Each structure stands twice: as structure tokens, then as C-alpha cells.
Amino acid sequence: MTTLDQQQRTGAPAPRRRSRREEILEIAVGLFAARGYHGVSMDDIGSAAGVTGPALYHHFAGKEAMLAAALIPVSEGLLHGGRERVARHPDDAHAALTDLISFHVEFALENPAVIALHLHELDRLPQEPRRQIRRLQRLYVEEWVGVLTALRPGIDAAEARVLAHAAFGLMNSTPFLGGEVDRDRCATLLCEATAIALVGQ
């Protein structure tokens, strides 16, 4: 049975087809992550995407615009997703932390190229989009801080931020992982290791 047949039988909506702009952006992110921002030209991106120069500039004003388009929605998505998961467990900080860890590990496994881009290329952005991303990141960190201070009354907010950033370093290691361990097992290991780092269990 084809996917279309399955969708028709179950009534599930067909997956949204990605726009050409989204396809080009994904290619650009992969090239930036592999070669570095300065190692990739607009011509390189156009060639990889099968798009001529004028058509490429129809979608993006330049490399900076591509970088911002890749990183800002990611930061917005993390903040929204983090808040959503904390809100699911208003009276259970342990469950909230478990949900946050699972959420971030899933993101990290799905987006290693974006993580690499963020780690190495964020400072290439102009001041305003860079400031916007930093603000979104700080708000996301505070979601973790609130959960950690509720779960561990012996630490203050500043100490919780140290733990949160340490956890991000662990979970965001996905760009550096090889393919020796399958994805599900890798997710389990990352979740377990992060929980141990944060609360010792």
C-alpha cells in the first residue's frame, strides 16, 4: 500500500511539501556546516541547489540572510517547545525535566548541521539578528533554570544556569558523533547522560 493510499484510508493529512526556499536553505545549512561560512559562496549554494544566481537572490538577499533564516526560527522553536513541555507538568519538576531533555535531544539528533552552524557561525550575523537569537536563547535557558531550581532547592538560579549550559554542551554534541550507534540508542544514551549530569539520576 502506498503512503497516499494509507493517508486516504486513515484520513491523515498529506505531509506539507517543502518550498523551494526551504530546500535551498537546507542545502546552504549543510554547506555552511561542512565547509564553514566563509568557505561557501552563493555560487556554491546555487550550484548545489541547481539554481542560477538571479533565482537564488530571489529567495535570499545573501549568505547573511540565509544564516539568519536558519538560526532565528530554530531559537524560536526551542523556546516555544521548551515552554510547552514545562507547562505540561506544572506540579512535577522531575517530569518537566525529563520532557525537556527528551525534547532537546530529539532536536539535537534531527539538526546536527544547524547546531554546528550555531556553534561556529553565529557571530557572522549582523548585530540585530544576533541579539534576537541571544535573547531567545536566554529565555530558553530560563525554562531549564526554573525547573532545575524547583527540582534542586539547594542551588540558586546562577548555579542552575551553569548546569543548563553544561547539559546543552552534552546534548549538542550530535555534530561530532559518528554513526556507530543507532539513532534510538543514541537518544537513550544522551537522555540518560544529561539526566545524570543535572540531577544525578
C-alpha positions in Angstrom: 0.0 0.0 0.0 1.4 3.4 -0.9 1.7 6.3 1.5 -1.1 8.1 -0.4 -3.4 5.1 0.0 -2.6 4.9 3.7 -3.4 8.6 4.1 -6.7 8.2 2.3 -7.7 5.2 4.4 -6.8 6.8 7.7 -7.8 10.3 6.8 -4.3 11.6 7.8 -3.3 14.8 6.1 -0.7 14.6 3.4 2.7 16.0 4.6 3.3 19.5 3.5 5.6 19.8 0.6 8.6 21.9 1.3 9.0 25.1 -0.6 11.9 25.7 -2.9 13.2 28.3 -0.4 13.2 25.7 2.3 15.1 23.3 0.1 17.7 25.9 -0.7 18.1 26.8 2.9 18.7 23.2 3.9 21.4 22.9 1.3 23.0 26.1 2.4 23.0 25.0 6.1 24.7 21.7 5.1 27.4 23.5 3.1 28.0 26.1 5.9 28.3 23.3 8.5 30.7 21.3 6.3 32.9 24.0 4.9 32.4 27.0 7.2 30.6 30.2 6.4 33.5 31.8 4.6 34.2 28.6 2.7 30.9 28.7 0.8 29.9 31.2 -1.8 26.5 32.0 -3.2 27.6 30.3 -6.4 28.4 27.1 -4.5 24.9 27.1 -2.9 23.3 27.8 -6.3 25.2 25.0 -7.9 24.3 22.5 -5.2 20.7 23.5 -5.4 20.5 23.6 -9.1 19.6 27.3 -9.1 21.0 30.1 -11.1 22.4 33.3 -9.4 19.4 35.5 -10.1 16.9 32.9 -9.0 18.9 32.3 -5.8 18.8 36.0 -4.9 15.0 35.9 -5.5 14.8 33.8 -2.3 17.6 35.3 -0.2 19.4 38.6 -0.2 22.7 36.9 0.5 24.6 34.5 2.8 23.8 36.5 6.0 20.1 36.3 5.2 20.4 32.6 4.8 22.2 32.3 8.1 19.6 34.3 9.9 16.8 32.4 8.3 18.3 29.2 9.5 19.1 30.2 13.1 16.3 32.5 14.2 13.4 30.0 13.6 15.4 27.3 15.4 15.8 29.5 18.5 12.1 30.4 18.4 11.1 26.8 18.1 13.3 25.7 21.0 11.8 28.4 23.2 8.2 27.5 22.2 8.8 23.8 22.6 10.5 24.3 25.9 7.7 26.4 27.3 5.1 23.9 26.1 6.9 21.0 27.8 7.3 22.8 31.1 3.6 23.8 31.0 2.6 20.1 30.7 3.9 19.4 34.2 3.1 22.4 36.5 3.4 20.3 39.7 6.1 17.8 38.7 9.5 19.3 38.1 11.1 15.9 37.6 8.6 15.1 34.8 9.1 18.5 33.3 12.9 18.0 33.2 12.5 14.6 31.7 10.3 16.1 29.0 12.7 19.0 28.4 15.7 16.6 28.0 13.8 14.4 25.6 12.7 17.4 23.6 16.2 18.8 23.2 17.8 15.5 22.5 15.3 14.9 19.7 16.1 18.4 18.3 19.8 17.8 18.5 19.6 14.4 16.7 17.4 15.9 14.0 19.5 19.0 13.4 23.3 18.4 13.8 24.1 20.7 10.9 22.1 23.6 12.5 23.9 23.0 15.8 27.3 23.1 14.1 26.3 26.3 12.3 25.2 27.9 15.6 28.3 26.9 17.4 30.7 28.2 14.8 29.0 30.8 12.7 26.6 32.8 14.9 29.0 35.8 15.2 28.8 36.2 11.4 25.4 37.6 11.7 24.7 41.4 11.9 24.1 42.8 15.4 20.3 42.8 15.4 19.6 39.2 14.4 22.4 38.1 16.6 20.9 40.0 19.5 17.5 38.5 18.8 18.9 35.0 18.8 20.8 35.6 22.0 17.6 36.8 23.7 15.6 33.8 22.6 18.4 31.6 23.9 18.4 33.3 27.3 14.7 32.8 27.6 15.0 29.1 26.7 17.7 28.7 29.3 15.4 30.2 31.9 12.9 27.5 31.3 15.5 25.0 32.3 16.6 27.1 35.3 13.0 27.3 36.6 12.7 23.5 36.5 16.2 22.9 38.0 15.7 25.2 40.9 12.3 23.6 41.7 13.8 20.2 41.5 17.0 21.0 43.4 16.2 23.6 46.1 19.9 23.6 47.2 21.0 25.5 44.1 20.3 29.1 43.1 19.4 30.4 39.6 23.1 31.2 38.7 24.2 27.7 39.6 21.2 26.2 37.6 22.3 28.2 34.6 25.8 26.6 34.8 24.1 23.2 34.9 21.8 24.0 32.0 24.7 25.2 29.8 26.6 22.1 30.7 23.7 20.0 29.7 23.4 21.8 26.3 27.0 21.0 25.7 26.3 17.4 26.2 23.1 17.2 24.2 24.5 19.4 21.4 27.4 17.0 20.8 25.5 15.4 17.9 27.5 17.1 15.1 30.6 15.2 16.4 29.0 11.8 16.8 29.7 9.1 14.3 27.2 6.6 13.1 28.4 3.6 15.1 25.3 3.7 17.4 21.8 3.7 16.0 19.6 6.7 16.5 17.2 5.3 19.1 20.1 4.0 21.3 21.9 7.3 20.9 18.9 9.2 22.0 18.6 7.0 25.1 22.3 7.4 26.0 22.1 11.2 25.6 18.9 11.5 27.7 20.4 9.3 30.4 23.7 11.1 30.5 22.0 14.5 30.6 19.7 13.5 33.5 22.7 12.1 35.4 24.6 15.4 34.8 21.7 17.5 36.0 20.3 15.6 38.9 22.4 12.5 39.4 19.9 10.1 38.1 
